[in-house]
Amino acid sequence: MYGTDKYKRGKEVKIASLPKEGYKFSNWEIDGETVSEDQIYKLTVDKNINITANFEKTKKSTIEIDLEEKGIIELTSNNDKTKIKSEAILDDNYELITLKENPVNQDKKTIELIYKQKNIDELIEKADEALGEKRWSDAGEYLLEAYNSKSIKHSKYNKNIEEFFSTFAMDRKNIIQALINEEITTKEDIAKVNWEDIIPEEPKLDILEREDKEIYEWFYKYFEFYGRIHSWGTESIWRFDNPLTSEEAYKEVQKVVLEYSENPVGQFLMTNNKLINNGIFTYQIGGADSPFIYDVFTMDDSKFWGLDKEDNKLVFEFKYTSEENWPDIKMNPGEKFKIEVEIHIKDDETFRVGKTSYVND
């Protein structure tokens, strides 16, 4: 069941439920009374309630047969032999697409009739169109109906569906529920962030000509900024409860980041897959290639020790000051280590921070 949680009094919520294989949804029940037979149930929360989703067991479309002669398959029923007929289709919304033989023993086999919902491709196309038009709830409901049909694997868009959901570090049922409830972070949400509080000084080339300690201080603030952007939803400069993000909001974040960095925020790098032509972004995914790098500049257990300037790169040296070993990079107390930062010079007399890596001598 999706949508069950704690909500504020007066909030309108939608709940939905996906039946397990072999079952179909029947109705919603509160205190023993049926309140709805719709799979998506909308209600206003005004008190504590217990709501039950009821399901019915579905019939299996399998047939036991005798093999009377090679190449001839006949149905065995009450010792009478009758050929399999296509009229065995469950209802008008489904169509028989194939028969699958499952051997039981030398004399008998099970024939499985494989059906698909006739409009399965149309449902996925409608979901994609709704995503493009930002009709998030409609998109979620189309996807929910598609999954309920158990026919997605027989759709021509099956690969699209698998690739679309594989980019999210979330269960697909939670993504569908988030769409239905329109739990989307928008560009307007991002616009409320006060970037001036955390954004570093503009990356002009004269910064690289300063004293080593001043250069380090600029990069300290840069990595603190980048780390807080990267930690969206945890120790971030903002905090949203919404698990999904609109494309415009994604671009708004990257626009700011790319004024300083050669690369967008790592958490967003794998979210560009589309359903067909349209998609949705999530921040609960992936991470930087070396997530500890920006922590080094800001953590209490390392001390800036020096700086070497090379062609298009800076090499920062640190001393590990903790009394405990650092197992991630095999660092012992008192040892020194280096962080190499690539610098990309731009035509407008600014630079961008490129690849950052730990240097192991």
Order of alpha helices (4+ residues) and beta strands (2+ residues): beta-beta-beta-beta-beta-beta-beta-beta-beta-beta-alpha-alpha-alpha-alpha-beta-alpha-alpha-beta-alpha-beta-alpha-beta-beta-beta-beta
